[in-house]
């Protein structure tokens, strides 16, 4: 079996939901993910509650999760997303957050909508993130948003992605993931783009359409890091796909096993997490169950 890194993304699943999920339930859900074997969890974000109310309790969720784990069970890699310096301060003040994530958009329109920044301002923030995470002994992952195109009529091409990657390499960012933010990528584009930049990219984050084909195309191109969410719930609230915007973890697991890889998730324990996900869909997303 080859080593594959699967990042479970409840933060992405929850952030755009219309109703607030209780803090205790979030912590219990995250505990179930840990017990099911997930070693990398994109769990929280440190953004303004005015814009993303669902994430207002990120520090408290992390405190409750850490206290709830059974003896002998270690906290996995916890990724906390930030979009500005204030968020970085909060994330670094939360001990259980081991990795800081930042969405670096190559779309000017999306960058303004998501963080109200110019490209130069975004690059200055990346440099600060690199410096301060290194000083605090935390990890850093940069997600290139709109990596496979955008719906805004803005210029896009592999050379634009390559330029962003070259700059990130110059400032010594080691972990980069390509984000298919609004689901514009075909399986062929996923494979072709990943293959052309794989020396600089760790993984891929995509959307549910043609899920298996995209996963296998990325895997065959050399990708070994995949971001997903149970039942495919979620998506970016600034991209207009709040409820159906992620590849389902179940599809990723099935495709990876088909390819001969397995990230080591306990299928029996996953049942409880799936039940809780469907409860979230019903109570807080007003979305149908997924079998």
DRENVODREN-284794 format. One record per atom (N, C-alpha, C): residue number from 1; atom name; x, y, z. Coordinates in steps of 0.05 Angstrom, whole numbers. Layout:
<recs>
lumtor; kekol; u; v; w
NUM; CA; X; Y; Z
...
</recs>
This chain:
<recs>
lumtor; kekol; u; v; w
1; N; 17; -24; 0
1; CA; 0; 0; 0
1; C; 18; 25; 0
2; N; 11; 44; -16
2; CA; 25; 69; -17
2; C; 15; 88; 4
3; N; 32; 106; 13
3; CA; 24; 125; 33
3; C; 7; 147; 20
4; N; -18; 150; 29
4; CA; -36; 170; 19
4; C; -46; 187; 42
5; N; -45; 213; 39
5; CA; -54; 231; 60
5; C; -82; 241; 54
6; N; -102; 233; 71
6; CA; -129; 241; 68
6; C; -136; 262; 89
7; N; -144; 286; 80
7; CA; -151; 307; 98
7; C; -182; 309; 100
8; N; -193; 303; 123
8; CA; -222; 305; 127
8; C; -228; 334; 134
9; N; -249; 345; 122
9; CA; -254; 374; 123
9; C; -281; 382; 135
10; N; -286; 376; 160
10; CA; -311; 385; 172
10; C; -314; 416; 172
11; N; -292; 430; 175
11; CA; -294; 459; 174
11; C; -307; 468; 148
12; N; -298; 457; 126
12; CA; -309; 464; 100
12; C; -338; 455; 98
13; N; -344; 432; 110
13; CA; -371; 422; 110
13; C; -391; 440; 125
14; N; -381; 451; 147
14; CA; -399; 466; 165
14; C; -401; 496; 159
15; N; -380; 508; 148
15; CA; -378; 537; 150
15; C; -401; 553; 137
16; N; -414; 541; 117
16; CA; -435; 556; 104
16; C; -463; 547; 111
17; N; -466; 530; 132
17; CA; -492; 519; 139
17; C; -510; 541; 152
18; N; -536; 540; 147
18; CA; -553; 562; 156
18; C; -557; 563; 186
19; N; -556; 540; 200
19; CA; -561; 540; 229
19; C; -535; 532; 244
20; N; -532; 543; 268
20; CA; -508; 539; 284
20; C; -508; 511; 296
21; N; -486; 497; 292
21; CA; -482; 471; 305
21; C; -471; 475; 333
22; N; -483; 464; 354
22; CA; -473; 468; 381
22; C; -444; 460; 384
23; N; -430; 476; 400
23; CA; -401; 471; 404
23; C; -395; 443; 413
24; N; -411; 433; 432
24; CA; -406; 406; 443
24; C; -409; 385; 421
25; N; -428; 389; 403
25; CA; -433; 370; 382
25; C; -409; 370; 362
26; N; -399; 394; 356
26; CA; -376; 396; 338
26; C; -352; 380; 350
27; N; -347; 384; 376
27; CA; -325; 371; 389
27; C; -329; 340; 389
28; N; -353; 331; 394
28; CA; -359; 303; 394
28; C; -355; 291; 366
29; N; -363; 306; 346
29; CA; -360; 297; 318
29; C; -331; 294; 311
30; N; -315; 314; 319
30; CA; -286; 313; 313
30; C; -273; 289; 328
31; N; -283; 283; 352
31; CA; -272; 260; 367
31; C; -278; 235; 351
32; N; -302; 232; 340
32; CA; -308; 208; 324
32; C; -290; 206; 300
33; N; -283; 228; 287
33; CA; -265; 227; 265
33; C; -237; 217; 274
34; N; -228; 226; 297
34; CA; -202; 217; 307
34; C; -203; 187; 312
35; N; -224; 178; 325
35; CA; -227; 150; 332
35; C; -229; 132; 307
36; N; -240; 144; 285
36; CA; -242; 129; 260
36; C; -216; 127; 245
37; N; -196; 141; 255
37; CA; -169; 138; 243
37; C; -160; 162; 226
38; N; -175; 184; 224
38; CA; -166; 207; 209
38; C; -142; 220; 223
39; N; -120; 222; 208
39; CA; -96; 233; 219
39; C; -92; 262; 212
40; N; -109; 273; 195
40; CA; -107; 301; 186
40; C; -135; 312; 184
41; N; -142; 332; 200
41; CA; -169; 342; 200
41; C; -168; 373; 197
42; N; -181; 382; 176
42; CA; -186; 411; 172
42; C; -210; 418; 189
43; N; -205; 426; 214
43; CA; -227; 426; 234
43; C; -239; 453; 240
44; N; -224; 475; 238
44; CA; -234; 501; 247
44; C; -223; 523; 229
45; N; -235; 546; 232
45; CA; -223; 570; 219
45; C; -225; 593; 239
46; N; -207; 612; 235
46; CA; -206; 636; 253
46; C; -211; 660; 236
47; N; -237; 665; 231
47; CA; -246; 687; 214
47; C; -266; 703; 230
48; N; -274; 725; 219
48; CA; -293; 743; 233
48; C; -320; 729; 236
49; N; -331; 727; 261
49; CA; -358; 715; 265
49; C; -379; 730; 249
50; N; -374; 755; 243
50; CA; -393; 771; 227
50; C; -397; 759; 200
51; N; -376; 747; 189
51; CA; -377; 736; 162
51; C; -383; 706; 162
52; N; -372; 691; 181
52; CA; -376; 662; 183
52; C; -383; 655; 212
53; N; -409; 657; 218
53; CA; -418; 653; 246
53; C; -412; 625; 256
54; N; -413; 606; 238
54; CA; -410; 578; 246
54; C; -383; 573; 259
55; N; -363; 589; 253
55; CA; -336; 585; 263
55; C; -329; 603; 287
56; N; -348; 616; 299
56; CA; -343; 634; 321
56; C; -332; 620; 346
57; N; -337; 594; 348
57; CA; -329; 580; 372
57; C; -305; 562; 368
58; N; -288; 568; 349
58; CA; -266; 550; 342
58; C; -247; 544; 366
59; N; -240; 564; 382
59; CA; -222; 559; 404
59; C; -235; 540; 424
60; N; -261; 544; 430
60; CA; -275; 528; 449
60; C; -278; 499; 439
61; N; -284; 496; 413
61; CA; -286; 469; 401
61; C; -260; 454; 405
62; N; -237; 467; 401
62; CA; -211; 454; 403
62; C; -206; 446; 432
63; N; -213; 464; 451
63; CA; -209; 458; 479
63; C; -225; 433; 487
64; N; -250; 432; 479
64; CA; -268; 409; 486
64; C; -258; 384; 472
65; N; -249; 386; 447
65; CA; -239; 362; 434
65; C; -215; 350; 449
66; N; -196; 367; 455
66; CA; -172; 358; 469
66; C; -178; 344; 495
67; N; -198; 355; 509
67; CA; -205; 344; 536
67; C; -221; 318; 533
68; N; -233; 313; 510
68; CA; -252; 290; 507
68; C; -238; 265; 497
69; N; -214; 267; 487
69; CA; -202; 243; 475
69; C; -194; 223; 497
70; N; -199; 197; 492
70; CA; -193; 177; 512
70; C; -163; 176; 517
71; N; -155; 166; 540
71; CA; -127; 163; 547
71; C; -112; 147; 526
72; N; -89; 156; 518
72; CA; -73; 142; 499
72; C; -79; 149; 470
73; N; -100; 165; 465
73; CA; -107; 173; 438
73; C; -96; 201; 433
74; N; -78; 204; 414
74; CA; -65; 229; 409
74; C; -81; 246; 390
75; N; -80; 272; 393
75; CA; -92; 291; 375
75; C; -78; 289; 348
76; N; -93; 287; 326
76; CA; -80; 286; 299
76; C; -72; 314; 290
77; N; -62; 315; 266
77; CA; -57; 342; 255
77; C; -83; 357; 252
78; N; -85; 380; 265
78; CA; -109; 397; 263
78; C; -102; 421; 247
79; N; -116; 426; 225
79; CA; -112; 449; 208
79; C; -132; 471; 215
80; N; -123; 495; 219
80; CA; -140; 518; 224
80; C; -136; 538; 202
81; N; -158; 547; 189
81; CA; -156; 565; 166
81; C; -156; 594; 176
82; N; -140; 611; 164
82; CA; -139; 639; 170
82; C; -140; 655; 144
83; N; -149; 680; 145
83; CA; -149; 697; 121
83; C; -137; 724; 126
84; N; -128; 729; 151
84; CA; -115; 754; 157
84; C; -97; 751; 182
85; N; -84; 773; 190
85; CA; -66; 772; 213
85; C; -80; 766; 239
86; N; -104; 777; 243
86; CA; -120; 772; 267
86; C; -126; 742; 270
87; N; -133; 730; 248
87; CA; -138; 701; 249
87; C; -113; 685; 255
88; N; -90; 694; 245
88; CA; -65; 681; 251
88; C; -59; 683; 281
89; N; -63; 706; 293
89; CA; -59; 709; 322
89; C; -76; 689; 337
90; N; -101; 687; 330
90; CA; -120; 669; 344
90; C; -111; 640; 341
91; N; -103; 632; 316
91; CA; -95; 605; 311
91; C; -70; 597; 326
92; N; -51; 615; 327
92; CA; -26; 610; 341
92; C; -30; 609; 371
93; N; -51; 622; 381
93; CA; -58; 621; 410
93; C; -74; 596; 417
94; N; -80; 579; 398
94; CA; -95; 555; 403
94; C; -76; 531; 400
95; N; -67; 520; 423
95; CA; -46; 500; 423
95; C; -52; 475; 406
96; N; -77; 467; 404
96; CA; -83; 442; 390
96; C; -83; 445; 360
97; N; -81; 470; 350
97; CA; -79; 474; 321
97; C; -50; 471; 313
98; N; -44; 450; 298
98; CA; -17; 444; 291
98; C; -8; 455; 264
99; N; -28; 461; 246
99; CA; -22; 471; 220
99; C; -40; 494; 213
100; N; -29; 515; 201
100; CA; -44; 538; 192
100; C; -49; 535; 162
101; N; -74; 539; 154
101; CA; -81; 538; 125
101; C; -89; 566; 116
102; N; -82; 572; 91
102; CA; -89; 598; 79
102; C; -97; 594; 50
103; N; -121; 605; 42
103; CA; -130; 603; 14
103; C; -118; 626; -2
104; N; -98; 620; -19
104; CA; -85; 640; -35
104; C; -99; 640; -63
105; N; -115; 660; -69
105; CA; -130; 659; -93
105; C; -115; 672; -117
106; N; -117; 658; -140
106; CA; -106; 670; -164
106; C; -127; 684; -180
107; N; -152; 685; -168
107; CA; -173; 701; -180
107; C; -176; 727; -164
108; N; -173; 750; -177
108; CA; -175; 776; -163
108; C; -203; 779; -151
109; N; -224; 771; -166
109; CA; -251; 775; -156
109; C; -256; 758; -131
110; N; -248; 733; -131
110; CA; -252; 716; -108
110; C; -235; 725; -85
111; N; -211; 734; -90
111; CA; -193; 744; -69
111; C; -206; 768; -54
112; N; -219; 786; -69
112; CA; -233; 808; -57
112; C; -257; 799; -41
113; N; -272; 780; -52
113; CA; -296; 770; -39
113; C; -290; 754; -13
114; N; -268; 740; -14
114; CA; -261; 722; 8
114; C; -245; 736; 30
115; N; -228; 755; 22
115; CA; -210; 768; 42
115; C; -206; 798; 38
116; N; -218; 809; 17
116; CA; -216; 838; 12
116; C; -187; 846; 10
117; N; -171; 832; -6
117; CA; -143; 837; -9
117; C; -135; 840; -39
118; N; -114; 855; -43
118; CA; -100; 855; -69
118; C; -81; 832; -70
119; N; -70; 826; -93
119; CA; -50; 804; -95
119; C; -25; 810; -77
120; N; -16; 836; -78
120; CA; 7; 843; -63
120; C; 2; 840; -33
121; N; -22; 847; -24
121; CA; -29; 844; 5
121; C; -30; 815; 12
122; N; -41; 798; -5
122; CA; -43; 770; 0
122; C; -15; 757; 1
123; N; 3; 766; -16
123; CA; 30; 755; -15
123; C; 45; 764; 10
124; N; 41; 789; 19
124; CA; 53; 797; 44
124; C; 44; 780; 67
125; N; 18; 773; 67
125; CA; 7; 757; 88
125; C; 20; 729; 87
126; N; 23; 717; 63
126; CA; 35; 691; 61
126; C; 64; 692; 73
127; N; 78; 713; 67
127; CA; 106; 715; 78
127; C; 105; 716; 109
128; N; 85; 731; 120
128; CA; 83; 733; 149
128; C; 75; 705; 160
129; N; 56; 692; 147
129; CA; 48; 665; 156
129; C; 72; 646; 156
130; N; 88; 647; 136
130; CA; 112; 630; 135
130; C; 131; 635; 158
131; N; 136; 661; 163
131; CA; 154; 669; 184
131; C; 144; 661; 212
132; N; 118; 667; 217
132; CA; 108; 663; 244
132; C; 101; 634; 250
133; N; 93; 619; 230
133; CA; 88; 590; 235
133; C; 114; 576; 240
134; N; 135; 583; 226
134; CA; 161; 571; 230
134; C; 171; 577; 259
135; N; 168; 603; 267
135; CA; 177; 611; 294
135; C; 161; 596; 316
136; N; 136; 590; 310
136; CA; 119; 576; 330
136; C; 119; 546; 327
137; N; 135; 536; 309
137; CA; 137; 507; 304
137; C; 110; 495; 296
138; N; 96; 510; 279
138; CA; 71; 500; 267
138; C; 75; 495; 237
139; N; 58; 478; 226
139; CA; 58; 474; 198
139; C; 43; 495; 182
140; N; 47; 496; 156
140; CA; 34; 515; 139
140; C; 26; 501; 113
141; N; 1; 504; 105
141; CA; -8; 494; 79
141; C; -22; 517; 64
142; N; -15; 521; 39
142; CA; -27; 542; 23
142; C; -45; 528; 2
143; N; -70; 536; 1
143; CA; -89; 526; -19
143; C; -91; 547; -42
144; N; -85; 539; -66
144; CA; -88; 557; -88
144; C; -117; 556; -98
145; N; -132; 576; -90
145; CA; -160; 577; -97
145; C; -164; 584; -127
146; N; -184; 573; -139
146; CA; -190; 576; -167
146; C; -168; 566; -185
147; N; -154; 545; -176
147; CA; -131; 534; -190
147; C; -139; 522; -217
148; N; -164; 514; -220
148; CA; -172; 501; -245
148; C; -190; 518; -263
149; N; -191; 544; -256
149; CA; -208; 562; -271
149; C; -227; 577; -253
150; N; -241; 596; -264
150; CA; -260; 612; -248
150; C; -285; 619; -265
151; N; -307; 625; -253
151; CA; -332; 631; -268
151; C; -335; 661; -272
152; N; -314; 677; -268
152; CA; -317; 706; -268
152; C; -307; 719; -294
153; N; -299; 703; -313
153; CA; -289; 714; -338
153; C; -260; 725; -336
154; N; -246; 718; -315
154; CA; -219; 727; -311
154; C; -200; 709; -326
155; N; -176; 719; -333
155; CA; -157; 701; -347
155; C; -149; 678; -329
156; N; -146; 655; -341
156; CA; -136; 631; -327
156; C; -120; 614; -346
157; N; -100; 601; -336
157; CA; -85; 581; -352
157; C; -65; 568; -334
158; N; -54; 545; -343
158; CA; -34; 531; -327
158; C; -10; 549; -320
159; N; -4; 568; -338
159; CA; 19; 586; -333
159; C; 14; 604; -309
160; N; -11; 611; -304
160; CA; -18; 628; -281
160; C; -14; 612; -255
161; N; -23; 587; -256
161; CA; -19; 569; -233
161; C; 11; 565; -228
162; N; 26; 560; -250
162; CA; 55; 556; -247
162; C; 69; 580; -236
163; N; 60; 604; -244
163; CA; 72; 629; -233
163; C; 68; 631; -203
164; N; 43; 625; -194
164; CA; 37; 626; -166
164; C; 54; 605; -150
165; N; 57; 581; -162
165; CA; 73; 560; -149
165; C; 102; 568; -148
166; N; 112; 581; -169
166; CA; 140; 589; -169
166; C; 145; 609; -147
167; N; 127; 628; -143
167; CA; 130; 648; -122
167; C; 129; 635; -95
168; N; 110; 617; -91
168; CA; 108; 603; -65
168; C; 134; 587; -59
169; N; 145; 575; -80
169; CA; 171; 561; -76
169; C; 193; 581; -68
170; N; 193; 604; -80
170; CA; 213; 625; -74
170; C; 212; 634; -45
171; N; 187; 634; -33
171; CA; 185; 642; -5
171; C; 185; 618; 14
172; N; 192; 595; 3
172; CA; 197; 571; 18
172; C; 172; 559; 31
173; N; 150; 561; 17
173; CA; 126; 547; 25
173; C; 128; 518; 15
174; N; 126; 499; 32
174; CA; 132; 471; 24
174; C; 106; 455; 17
175; N; 84; 462; 29
175; CA; 59; 446; 25
175; C; 39; 464; 11
176; N; 31; 456; -14
176; CA; 12; 470; -30
176; C; -8; 451; -41
177; N; -34; 459; -40
177; CA; -55; 442; -51
177; C; -71; 458; -71
178; N; -78; 446; -94
178; CA; -94; 459; -114
178; C; -123; 456; -108
179; N; -138; 478; -107
179; CA; -166; 477; -100
179; C; -184; 483; -125
180; N; -201; 464; -131
180; CA; -221; 467; -152
180; C; -246; 480; -139
181; N; -243; 506; -133
181; CA; -262; 519; -114
181; C; -291; 519; -123
182; N; -296; 521; -149
182; CA; -324; 521; -158
182; C; -330; 498; -177
183; N; -314; 478; -177
183; CA; -321; 454; -192
183; C; -318; 456; -222
184; N; -299; 472; -232
184; CA; -297; 476; -260
184; C; -279; 454; -274
185; N; -266; 438; -258
185; CA; -246; 420; -269
185; C; -258; 393; -279
186; N; -249; 385; -303
186; CA; -256; 358; -313
186; C; -234; 339; -303
187; N; -240; 313; -304
187; CA; -219; 294; -296
187; C; -193; 297; -312
188; N; -196; 303; -338
188; CA; -172; 306; -355
188; C; -156; 330; -346
189; N; -170; 353; -341
189; CA; -156; 377; -332
189; C; -142; 372; -305
190; N; -155; 358; -287
190; CA; -143; 352; -261
190; C; -117; 337; -265
191; N; -118; 316; -281
191; CA; -94; 300; -286
191; C; -72; 316; -300
192; N; -80; 331; -321
192; CA; -60; 346; -337
192; C; -47; 368; -321
193; N; -63; 383; -305
193; CA; -52; 405; -290
193; C; -34; 394; -267
194; N; -44; 374; -253
194; CA; -28; 363; -231
194; C; -2; 352; -242
195; N; -3; 338; -264
195; CA; 21; 326; -276
195; C; 41; 348; -283
196; N; 32; 371; -292
196; CA; 50; 392; -301
196; C; 63; 407; -278
197; N; 51; 406; -254
197; CA; 61; 422; -232
197; C; 68; 405; -207
198; N; 67; 378; -210
198; CA; 68; 361; -186
198; C; 94; 363; -170
199; N; 115; 374; -182
199; CA; 140; 377; -167
199; C; 137; 398; -145
200; N; 116; 415; -148
200; CA; 113; 437; -128
200; C; 87; 434; -112
201; N; 71; 414; -117
201; CA; 44; 412; -105
201; C; 41; 386; -90
202; N; 29; 388; -66
202; CA; 25; 364; -50
202; C; -2; 350; -56
203; N; -23; 366; -61
203; CA; -49; 353; -63
203; C; -70; 368; -78
204; N; -95; 359; -76
204; CA; -117; 370; -91
204; C; -142; 370; -74
205; N; -158; 391; -77
205; CA; -184; 394; -64
205; C; -204; 401; -87
206; N; -224; 384; -90
206; CA; -242; 388; -113
206; C; -271; 386; -104
207; N; -289; 384; -124
207; CA; -318; 384; -120
207; C; -330; 358; -129
208; N; -356; 353; -123
208; CA; -367; 326; -126
208; C; -371; 315; -154
209; N; -374; 332; -174
209; CA; -379; 322; -201
209; C; -356; 304; -211
210; N; -363; 281; -222
210; CA; -343; 263; -233
210; C; -322; 256; -212
211; N; -330; 252; -188
211; CA; -312; 249; -165
211; C; -291; 227; -170
212; N; -301; 203; -176
212; CA; -282; 181; -178
212; C; -262; 185; -200
213; N; -271; 196; -223
213; CA; -253; 200; -246
213; C; -232; 221; -239
214; N; -240; 242; -224
214; CA; -221; 263; -217
214; C; -200; 253; -197
215; N; -210; 237; -178
215; CA; -191; 226; -157
215; C; -171; 207; -171
216; N; -181; 190; -188
216; CA; -162; 171; -201
216; C; -143; 185; -220
217; N; -153; 206; -234
217; CA; -136; 222; -252
217; C; -114; 235; -236
218; N; -121; 247; -213
218; CA; -100; 260; -196
218; C; -81; 239; -185
219; N; -92; 216; -176
219; CA; -74; 195; -165
219; C; -55; 185; -186
220; N; -65; 180; -210
220; CA; -47; 170; -231
220; C; -26; 190; -239
221; N; -33; 216; -235
221; CA; -14; 237; -241
221; C; 7; 241; -219
222; N; 3; 227; -197
222; CA; 23; 229; -175
222; C; 13; 241; -150
223; N; -12; 250; -149
223; CA; -23; 263; -125
223; C; -27; 243; -103
224; N; -18; 250; -79
224; CA; -21; 233; -56
224; C; -33; 247; -32
225; N; -45; 270; -36
225; CA; -59; 285; -15
225; C; -86; 293; -26
226; N; -108; 286; -11
226; CA; -135; 291; -20
226; C; -151; 303; 3
227; N; -165; 325; -3
227; CA; -183; 338; 16
227; C; -212; 330; 9
228; N; -228; 322; 29
228; CA; -255; 314; 24
228; C; -272; 318; 50
229; N; -298; 313; 47
229; CA; -316; 315; 70
229; C; -337; 293; 69
230; N; -343; 281; 91
230; CA; -363; 260; 92
230; C; -389; 269; 80
231; N; -400; 253; 63
231; CA; -425; 258; 48
231; C; -423; 281; 27
232; N; -399; 293; 25
232; CA; -396; 315; 6
232; C; -408; 342; 16
233; N; -416; 343; 41
233; CA; -429; 367; 51
233; C; -409; 390; 51
234; N; -419; 414; 45
234; CA; -403; 438; 49
234; C; -395; 453; 24
235; N; -375; 470; 28
235; CA; -366; 487; 6
235; C; -361; 515; 16
236; N; -349; 531; 0
236; CA; -342; 558; 8
236; C; -366; 577; 7
237; N; -373; 591; 29
237; CA; -396; 609; 29
237; C; -392; 633; 10
238; N; -367; 638; 2
238; CA; -362; 660; -16
238; C; -362; 652; -45
239; N; -367; 626; -50
239; CA; -367; 616; -78
239; C; -395; 606; -86
240; N; -414; 609; -68
240; CA; -442; 602; -75
240; C; -449; 573; -76
241; N; -433; 556; -62
241; CA; -439; 527; -64
241; C; -440; 515; -36
242; N; -454; 528; -18
242; CA; -453; 521; 11
242; C; -459; 492; 18
243; N; -477; 480; 4
243; CA; -487; 454; 13
243; C; -477; 430; -2
244; N; -469; 433; -26
244; CA; -460; 410; -42
244; C; -434; 415; -56
245; N; -414; 424; -41
245; CA; -390; 433; -54
245; C; -365; 417; -50
246; N; -366; 393; -38
246; CA; -342; 378; -33
246; C; -344; 350; -45
247; N; -321; 338; -51
247; CA; -320; 310; -58
247; C; -326; 295; -32
248; N; -343; 274; -34
248; CA; -349; 258; -10
248; C; -326; 240; -3
249; N; -319; 239; 23
249; CA; -298; 222; 32
249; C; -302; 193; 25
250; N; -327; 184; 25
250; CA; -334; 157; 17
250; C; -325; 151; -11
251; N; -328; 171; -29
251; CA; -320; 167; -57
251; C; -289; 167; -59
252; N; -276; 183; -43
252; CA; -247; 184; -44
252; C; -236; 156; -34
253; N; -247; 146; -12
253; CA; -238; 121; -2
253; C; -242; 98; -22
254; N; -266; 98; -35
254; CA; -271; 77; -55
254; C; -252; 79; -79
255; N; -247; 104; -88
255; CA; -230; 107; -111
255; C; -201; 99; -104
256; N; -192; 108; -80
256; CA; -164; 101; -72
256; C; -160; 71; -69
257; N; -180; 58; -58
257; CA; -178; 29; -55
257; C; -178; 15; -82
258; N; -193; 26; -100
258; CA; -194; 16; -128
258; C; -166; 19; -141
259; N; -152; 40; -133
259; CA; -125; 45; -144
259; C; -103; 30; -129
260; N; -111; 16; -107
260; CA; -92; 0; -92
260; C; -80; 15; -69
261; N; -92; 37; -61
261; CA; -82; 52; -38
261; C; -103; 54; -16
262; N; -95; 58; 8
262; CA; -114; 59; 30
262; C; -102; 76; 53
263; N; -115; 99; 60
263; CA; -105; 116; 81
263; C; -109; 106; 109
264; N; -121; 83; 112
264; CA; -122; 71; 139
264; C; -146; 80; 156
265; N; -169; 83; 144
265; CA; -192; 91; 159
265; C; -208; 67; 168
266; N; -217; 66; 193
266; CA; -232; 44; 205
266; C; -261; 46; 196
267; N; -269; 28; 177
267; CA; -296; 29; 166
267; C; -317; 26; 187
268; N; -313; 10; 207
268; CA; -333; 5; 228
268; C; -337; 31; 244
269; N; -316; 45; 251
269; CA; -318; 70; 266
269; C; -329; 92; 249
270; N; -325; 90; 223
270; CA; -334; 111; 205
270; C; -365; 112; 204
271; N; -377; 89; 210
271; CA; -407; 88; 210
271; C; -419; 109; 229
272; N; -407; 111; 253
272; CA; -417; 131; 272
272; C; -414; 159; 262
273; N; -391; 165; 250
273; CA; -386; 192; 239
273; C; -405; 199; 217
274; N; -412; 179; 200
274; CA; -431; 183; 179
274; C; -459; 188; 190
275; N; -466; 174; 211
275; CA; -492; 179; 223
275; C; -494; 207; 234
276; N; -472; 216; 246
276; CA; -472; 244; 257
276; C; -472; 264; 234
277; N; -459; 258; 212
277; CA; -460; 276; 189
277; C; -488; 279; 178
278; N; -502; 257; 176
278; CA; -530; 258; 167
278; C; -548; 273; 186
279; N; -542; 271; 212
279; CA; -557; 287; 232
279; C; -552; 317; 228
280; N; -527; 324; 222
280; CA; -520; 352; 216
280; C; -535; 361; 191
281; N; -535; 344; 171
281; CA; -549; 351; 146
281; C; -578; 357; 151
282; N; -591; 340; 168
282; CA; -620; 343; 173
282; C; -626; 367; 191
283; N; -610; 370; 213
283; CA; -617; 391; 233
283; C; -606; 419; 226
284; N; -582; 420; 214
284; CA; -569; 446; 211
284; C; -564; 454; 182
285; N; -567; 436; 163
285; CA; -564; 443; 135
285; C; -590; 441; 120
286; N; -610; 428; 133
286; CA; -636; 424; 119
286; C; -632; 411; 92
287; N; -614; 391; 92
287; CA; -607; 377; 68
287; C; -615; 347; 71
288; N; -620; 333; 50
288; CA; -628; 305; 52
288; C; -605; 287; 62
289; N; -613; 264; 74
289; CA; -594; 244; 82
289; C; -579; 233; 58
290; N; -555; 223; 63
290; CA; -539; 209; 43
290; C; -534; 181; 53
291; N; -542; 160; 37
291; CA; -538; 133; 46
291; C; -509; 123; 41
</recs>
